[in-house]
Amino acid sequence: MTLSQSRQDTRHDWWRGATLYQIYPRRFMDANGDGIGDLPGITSRLEHVASLGVDAVWPSPICTSPLKDVASLPEPARQPCHSRL
């Protein structure tokens, strides 16, 4: 393996030693005042998140759910999760 190949492998596997921060978009930050977190709210706080030493942000998927116990399965269970951002 050449030095150049070694550097490419290191860049390709950056996530192996990275610190990831998972964000639940609906609850993270509301930028437009409707009470529900949104993408502009997330991006407005990325500088703060980066200051914590975070290398990457992982937004949680948003699923249709009754949220009766805050951990409900998507409703109906066969419906895939998707992003509404």
TIVO-2410 file (N, C-alpha, C; in nm, 3 decimals):
# residues 85
REC num residu      c1      c2      c3 atome chaine
REC   1      M   0.086  -0.118   0.000     N      A
REC   1      M   0.000   0.000   0.000    CA      A
REC   1      M   0.090   0.123   0.000     C      A
REC   2      T   0.060   0.217  -0.088     N      A
REC   2      T   0.137   0.341  -0.094    CA      A
REC   2      T   0.087   0.439   0.011     C      A
REC   3      L   0.163   0.545   0.036     N      A
REC   3      L   0.124   0.649   0.131    CA      A
REC   3      L  -0.007   0.715   0.085     C      A
REC   4      S  -0.019   0.738  -0.046     N      A
REC   4      S  -0.139   0.799  -0.101    CA      A
REC   4      S  -0.262   0.711  -0.075     C      A
REC   5      Q  -0.249   0.580  -0.095     N      A
REC   5      Q  -0.360   0.488  -0.069    CA      A
REC   5      Q  -0.395   0.486   0.079     C      A
REC   6      S  -0.294   0.492   0.164     N      A
REC   6      S  -0.317   0.494   0.308    CA      A
REC   6      S  -0.396   0.617   0.349     C      A
REC   7      R  -0.363   0.732   0.293     N      A
REC   7      R  -0.436   0.856   0.324    CA      A
REC   7      R  -0.581   0.847   0.276     C      A
REC   8      Q  -0.602   0.789   0.158     N      A
REC   8      Q  -0.739   0.773   0.108    CA      A
REC   8      Q  -0.819   0.683   0.201     C      A
REC   9      D  -0.759   0.574   0.247     N      A
REC   9      D  -0.828   0.484   0.339    CA      A
REC   9      D  -0.864   0.556   0.468     C      A
REC  10      T  -0.775   0.640   0.519     N      A
REC  10      T  -0.800   0.714   0.642    CA      A
REC  10      T  -0.917   0.810   0.623     C      A
REC  11      R  -0.921   0.881   0.511     N      A
REC  11      R  -1.033   0.974   0.484    CA      A
REC  11      R  -1.163   0.898   0.466     C      A
REC  12      H  -1.156   0.783   0.403     N      A
REC  12      H  -1.275   0.702   0.379    CA      A
REC  12      H  -1.335   0.650   0.510     C      A
REC  13      D  -1.253   0.620   0.608     N      A
REC  13      D  -1.298   0.564   0.735    CA      A
REC  13      D  -1.301   0.667   0.848     C      A
REC  14      W  -1.322   0.795   0.817     N      A
REC  14      W  -1.320   0.901   0.918    CA      A
REC  14      W  -1.419   0.873   1.031     C      A
REC  15      W  -1.529   0.808   0.999     N      A
REC  15      W  -1.635   0.783   1.095    CA      A
REC  15      W  -1.597   0.685   1.205     C      A
REC  16      R  -1.494   0.606   1.182     N      A
REC  16      R  -1.455   0.504   1.281    CA      A
REC  16      R  -1.417   0.566   1.416     C      A
REC  17      G  -1.356   0.681   1.415     N      A
REC  17      G  -1.317   0.746   1.541    CA      A
REC  17      G  -1.394   0.874   1.567     C      A
REC  18      A  -1.501   0.895   1.491     N      A
REC  18      A  -1.577   1.020   1.500    CA      A
REC  18      A  -1.675   1.018   1.617     C      A
REC  19      T  -1.709   1.139   1.662     N      A
REC  19      T  -1.814   1.157   1.760    CA      A
REC  19      T  -1.939   1.200   1.686     C      A
REC  20      L  -2.045   1.119   1.694     N      A
REC  20      L  -2.172   1.150   1.628    CA      A
REC  20      L  -2.271   1.202   1.731     C      A
REC  21      Y  -2.353   1.297   1.689     N      A
REC  21      Y  -2.455   1.355   1.776    CA      A
REC  21      Y  -2.590   1.332   1.708     C      A
REC  22      Q  -2.675   1.254   1.772     N      A
REC  22      Q  -2.806   1.225   1.714    CA      A
REC  22      Q  -2.905   1.333   1.755     C      A
REC  23      I  -2.978   1.383   1.657     N      A
REC  23      I  -3.077   1.488   1.681    CA      A
REC  23      I  -3.215   1.436   1.642     C      A
REC  24      Y  -3.311   1.455   1.731     N      A
REC  24      Y  -3.451   1.428   1.697    CA      A
REC  24      Y  -3.507   1.562   1.649     C      A
REC  25      P  -3.524   1.579   1.518     N      A
REC  25      P  -3.557   1.710   1.462    CA      A
REC  25      P  -3.679   1.779   1.523     C      A
REC  26      R  -3.784   1.705   1.551     N      A
REC  26      R  -3.906   1.769   1.603    CA      A
REC  26      R  -3.887   1.832   1.740     C      A
REC  27      R  -3.785   1.790   1.813     N      A
REC  27      R  -3.765   1.840   1.949    CA      A
REC  27      R  -3.636   1.922   1.967     C      A
REC  28      F  -3.553   1.929   1.867     N      A
REC  28      F  -3.423   1.992   1.885    CA      A
REC  28      F  -3.430   2.144   1.891     C      A
REC  29      M  -3.482   2.207   1.788     N      A
REC  29      M  -3.486   2.354   1.784    CA      A
REC  29      M  -3.593   2.398   1.685     C      A
REC  30      D  -3.678   2.489   1.730     N      A
REC  30      D  -3.786   2.542   1.648    CA      A
REC  30      D  -3.746   2.682   1.600     C      A
REC  31      A  -3.729   2.698   1.470     N      A
REC  31      A  -3.686   2.828   1.416    CA      A
REC  31      A  -3.803   2.917   1.375     C      A
REC  32      N  -3.918   2.858   1.342     N      A
REC  32      N  -4.028   2.941   1.291    CA      A
REC  32      N  -4.139   2.965   1.392     C      A
REC  33      G  -4.123   2.917   1.515     N      A
REC  33      G  -4.218   2.947   1.622    CA      A
REC  33      G  -4.346   2.866   1.623     C      A
REC  34      D  -4.352   2.756   1.549     N      A
REC  34      D  -4.474   2.676   1.549    CA      A
REC  34      D  -4.473   2.565   1.654     C      A
REC  35      G  -4.365   2.557   1.733     N      A
REC  35      G  -4.357   2.459   1.839    CA      A
REC  35      G  -4.300   2.325   1.798     C      A
REC  36      I  -4.261   2.311   1.672     N      A
REC  36      I  -4.205   2.186   1.621    CA      A
REC  36      I  -4.067   2.216   1.564     C      A
REC  37      G  -3.968   2.139   1.606     N      A
REC  37      G  -3.833   2.158   1.555    CA      A
REC  37      G  -3.829   2.143   1.404     C      A
REC  38      D  -3.733   2.211   1.342     N      A
REC  38      D  -3.725   2.211   1.196    CA      A
REC  38      D  -3.580   2.220   1.151     C      A
REC  39      L  -3.559   2.202   1.019     N      A
REC  39      L  -3.425   2.205   0.963    CA      A
REC  39      L  -3.354   2.340   0.987     C      A
REC  40      P  -3.421   2.454   0.966     N      A
REC  40      P  -3.354   2.580   0.998    CA      A
REC  40      P  -3.314   2.589   1.145     C      A
REC  41      G  -3.394   2.531   1.233     N      A
REC  41      G  -3.358   2.529   1.375    CA      A
REC  41      G  -3.232   2.448   1.400     C      A
REC  42      I  -3.221   2.334   1.334     N      A
REC  42      I  -3.102   2.250   1.348    CA      A
REC  42      I  -2.979   2.325   1.296     C      A
REC  43      T  -2.990   2.380   1.175     N      A
REC  43      T  -2.873   2.447   1.117    CA      A
REC  43      T  -2.833   2.570   1.197     C      A
REC  44      S  -2.928   2.634   1.263     N      A
REC  44      S  -2.895   2.753   1.343    CA      A
REC  44      S  -2.812   2.718   1.467     C      A
REC  45      R  -2.813   2.592   1.508     N      A
REC  45      R  -2.741   2.550   1.628    CA      A
REC  45      R  -2.619   2.462   1.599     C      A
REC  46      L  -2.584   2.444   1.472     N      A
REC  46      L  -2.472   2.357   1.437    CA      A
REC  46      L  -2.340   2.408   1.493     C      A
REC  47      E  -2.322   2.538   1.501     N      A
REC  47      E  -2.197   2.592   1.556    CA      A
REC  47      E  -2.182   2.548   1.703     C      A
REC  48      H  -2.289   2.554   1.778     N      A
REC  48      H  -2.285   2.508   1.918    CA      A
REC  48      H  -2.255   2.359   1.927     C      A
REC  49      V  -2.322   2.280   1.843     N      A
REC  49      V  -2.298   2.136   1.843    CA      A
REC  49      V  -2.152   2.107   1.808     C      A
REC  50      A  -2.097   2.176   1.709     N      A
REC  50      A  -1.957   2.157   1.671    CA      A
REC  50      A  -1.863   2.194   1.785     C      A
REC  51      S  -1.900   2.295   1.864     N      A
REC  51      S  -1.814   2.337   1.976    CA      A
REC  51      S  -1.805   2.229   2.084     C      A
REC  52      L  -1.896   2.133   2.082     N      A
REC  52      L  -1.893   2.021   2.177    CA      A
REC  52      L  -1.795   1.911   2.133     C      A
REC  53      G  -1.734   1.930   2.016     N      A
REC  53      G  -1.640   1.831   1.964    CA      A
REC  53      G  -1.704   1.726   1.875     C      A
REC  54      V  -1.824   1.755   1.828     N      A
REC  54      V  -1.897   1.662   1.744    CA      A
REC  54      V  -1.843   1.668   1.601     C      A
REC  55      D  -1.826   1.551   1.542     N      A
REC  55      D  -1.776   1.542   1.404    CA      A
REC  55      D  -1.888   1.533   1.301     C      A
REC  56      A  -2.002   1.479   1.340     N      A
REC  56      A  -2.113   1.461   1.246    CA      A
REC  56      A  -2.245   1.459   1.323     C      A
REC  57      V  -2.350   1.501   1.254     N      A
REC  57      V  -2.485   1.501   1.311    CA      A
REC  57      V  -2.566   1.393   1.240     C      A
REC  58      W  -2.641   1.318   1.317     N      A
REC  58      W  -2.726   1.211   1.265    CA      A
REC  58      W  -2.870   1.248   1.301     C      A
REC  59      P  -2.949   1.299   1.206     N      A
REC  59      P  -3.089   1.329   1.238    CA      A
REC  59      P  -3.172   1.201   1.244     C      A
REC  60      S  -3.251   1.187   1.349     N      A
REC  60      S  -3.339   1.072   1.362    CA      A
REC  60      S  -3.446   1.077   1.255     C      A
REC  61      P  -3.487   0.961   1.204     N      A
REC  61      P  -3.598   0.961   1.108    CA      A
REC  61      P  -3.728   1.000   1.178     C      A
REC  62      I  -3.818   1.056   1.101     N      A
REC  62      I  -3.949   1.095   1.154    CA      A
REC  62      I  -4.051   0.998   1.097     C      A
REC  63      C  -4.123   0.931   1.185     N      A
REC  63      C  -4.220   0.829   1.144    CA      A
REC  63      C  -4.359   0.871   1.189     C      A
REC  64      T  -4.459   0.835   1.110     N      A
REC  64      T  -4.596   0.854   1.153    CA      A
REC  64      T  -4.621   0.757   1.269     C      A
REC  65      S  -4.664   0.809   1.382     N      A
REC  65      S  -4.682   0.726   1.501    CA      A
REC  65      S  -4.783   0.791   1.593     C      A
REC  66      P  -4.858   0.711   1.669     N      A
REC  66      P  -4.952   0.770   1.764    CA      A
REC  66      P  -4.881   0.834   1.883     C      A
REC  67      L  -4.754   0.803   1.907     N      A
REC  67      L  -4.673   0.857   2.017    CA      A
REC  67      L  -4.742   0.844   2.152     C      A
REC  68      K  -4.816   0.735   2.171     N      A
REC  68      K  -4.884   0.715   2.299    CA      A
REC  68      K  -4.785   0.690   2.411     C      A
REC  69      D  -4.673   0.627   2.380     N      A
REC  69      D  -4.574   0.600   2.484    CA      A
REC  69      D  -4.436   0.656   2.446     C      A
REC  70      V  -4.430   0.747   2.350     N      A
REC  70      V  -4.310   0.813   2.299    CA      A
REC  70      V  -4.212   0.715   2.235     C      A
REC  71      A  -4.245   0.588   2.231     N      A
REC  71      A  -4.158   0.490   2.167    CA      A
REC  71      A  -4.241   0.398   2.078     C      A
REC  72      S  -4.354   0.449   2.033     N      A
REC  72      S  -4.446   0.367   1.953    CA      A
REC  72      S  -4.386   0.329   1.819     C      A
REC  73      L  -4.432   0.216   1.768     N      A
REC  73      L  -4.395   0.176   1.634    CA      A
REC  73      L  -4.467   0.266   1.535     C      A
REC  74      P  -4.411   0.281   1.414     N      A
REC  74      P  -4.483   0.358   1.312    CA      A
REC  74      P  -4.621   0.299   1.290     C      A
REC  75      E  -4.717   0.383   1.256     N      A
REC  75      E  -4.853   0.337   1.237    CA      A
REC  75      E  -4.896   0.362   1.095     C      A
REC  76      P  -4.937   0.267   1.015     N      A
REC  76      P  -4.928   0.125   1.047    CA      A
REC  76      P  -4.784   0.078   1.045     C      A
REC  77      A  -4.756  -0.031   1.112     N      A
REC  77      A  -4.619  -0.079   1.128    CA      A
REC  77      A  -4.549  -0.105   0.995     C      A
REC  78      R  -4.624  -0.131   0.889     N      A
REC  78      R  -4.563  -0.157   0.758    CA      A
REC  78      R  -4.519  -0.029   0.688     C      A
REC  79      Q  -4.566   0.086   0.734     N      A
REC  79      Q  -4.530   0.213   0.670    CA      A
REC  79      Q  -4.386   0.250   0.701     C      A
REC  80      P  -4.305   0.278   0.600     N      A
REC  80      P  -4.165   0.312   0.625    CA      A
REC  80      P  -4.152   0.451   0.686     C      A
REC  81      C  -4.044   0.470   0.761     N      A
REC  81      C  -4.013   0.603   0.814    CA      A
REC  81      C  -3.962   0.688   0.700     C      A
REC  82      H  -3.980   0.816   0.712     N      A
REC  82      H  -3.930   0.910   0.612    CA      A
REC  82      H  -3.904   1.044   0.677     C      A
REC  83      S  -3.828   1.126   0.611     N      A
REC  83      S  -3.798   1.258   0.662    CA      A
REC  83      S  -3.901   1.357   0.609     C      A
REC  84      R  -3.946   1.445   0.694     N      A
REC  84      R  -4.040   1.549   0.651    CA      A
REC  84      R  -3.970   1.684   0.641     C      A
REC  85      L  -3.838   1.683   0.647     N      A
REC  85      L  -3.765   1.810   0.645    CA      A
REC  85      L  -3.745   1.861   0.505     C      A
***
